[in-house]
Amino acid sequence: DTAVAADSAQSAVPTITTNIRLRKIAKRLHAVRAPIHSWLQTQQYGVFDIVFADPPYNDPQLSSVAELTNVVTANGLLVLSLPPTITSPAYDNFSVVKHKQYGDATITIYQKQS
């Protein structure tokens, strides 16, 4: 099984890469520096059981988050973190299984219908 950590912030990828190396999980977790929209167009990993989306709170780019729904397996989960000032969107073929506010973040967990 493979996991991918994609982040567009230049400073994030070295930190992610260091953590991957320290945890000795390089065969299972790959760090990628790219905006999610660009990564989705070129990624070759297929679909994922769990997708965690934590877009920048000052510009959540919900259209790019919506594109992530295409890489979630049937019965898979999409976990979305947003500021509480933004309403969690609805996605076709997904149901909300949990929605909770934690401090300055609202976490919504969606499950894709099979």
C-alpha positions in Angstrom: 0.0 0.0 0.0 1.2 3.5 -0.9 0.5 6.9 0.6 1.2 10.2 -1.0 1.8 13.6 0.8 1.2 16.3 -1.7 1.8 19.9 -0.7 2.3 23.0 -2.8 4.3 24.8 -0.1 8.0 24.8 -0.8 8.9 24.6 2.9 6.6 21.7 3.6 8.1 19.0 1.4 11.6 19.0 3.1 9.9 18.6 6.5 7.7 15.8 5.1 10.7 14.1 3.5 12.7 14.3 6.7 9.9 12.7 8.7 9.5 10.0 6.1 13.2 9.2 6.4 13.2 9.3 10.2 10.2 7.0 10.4 11.8 4.7 7.8 8.7 4.6 5.7 10.1 5.7 2.3 8.8 2.6 0.5 5.2 3.4 1.6 5.0 7.2 1.7 6.0 9.6 -1.0 6.3 13.4 -0.7 5.3 15.5 -3.7 5.6 19.3 -4.1 2.7 20.3 -6.4 -0.6 22.1 -6.3 -3.3 19.4 -5.9 -4.9 20.3 -9.2 -1.6 19.7 -11.1 -0.8 16.6 -9.1 -4.2 15.1 -9.9 -3.6 15.5 -13.6 -0.3 13.6 -13.6 -0.5 11.2 -10.6 -0.1 7.5 -11.4 -1.0 6.0 -8.0 -4.7 5.3 -8.9 -7.3 5.6 -6.2 -7.0 5.7 -2.4 -9.0 4.3 0.5 -8.5 7.5 2.5 -7.8 11.0 1.2 -7.1 13.8 3.7 -7.5 17.3 2.4 -6.2 20.2 4.5 -6.3 23.1 2.0 -4.9 26.6 2.9 -7.6 28.3 5.1 -7.0 31.6 3.4 -7.8 30.1 0.0 -9.4 26.6 0.4 -9.7 26.0 -3.4 -12.8 23.9 -3.0 -12.9 23.1 -6.7 -9.6 21.3 -6.3 -10.9 19.5 -3.3 -13.9 18.4 -5.3 -11.5 16.9 -7.8 -10.0 14.7 -5.0 -13.3 12.9 -4.9 -12.3 11.1 -8.1 -9.4 9.4 -6.4 -11.4 7.9 -3.5 -12.3 4.2 -3.8 -15.8 2.9 -3.4 -16.6 3.0 0.4 -13.4 5.1 0.9 -13.2 8.2 3.0 -12.5 11.8 2.2 -11.5 13.8 5.3 -11.7 17.5 4.9 -10.4 20.2 7.2 -11.8 23.7 6.8 -12.1 26.8 8.9 -15.5 27.0 10.7 -16.4 30.0 8.7 -16.7 27.9 5.5 -19.6 25.5 5.1 -18.5 21.9 4.3 -19.6 21.2 0.7 -21.7 18.3 -0.4 -20.3 15.9 -3.0 -22.2 13.6 -5.4 -22.0 10.0 -4.3 -20.6 10.9 -0.8 -22.4 10.9 2.5 -21.2 12.7 5.6 -20.3 10.2 8.4 -18.9 12.7 10.9 -18.7 16.5 11.2 -17.0 18.1 14.2 -15.4 21.4 15.1 -12.0 21.3 16.8 -10.8 24.8 17.8 -10.2 26.7 14.6 -10.9 23.7 12.3 -14.0 21.9 11.2 -13.4 18.3 10.2 -15.9 16.6 7.9 -15.5 12.9 7.1 -17.3 11.8 3.9 -17.8 8.2 2.7 -18.0 7.4 -1.0 -21.0 5.2 -1.9 -20.3 2.0 -3.7 
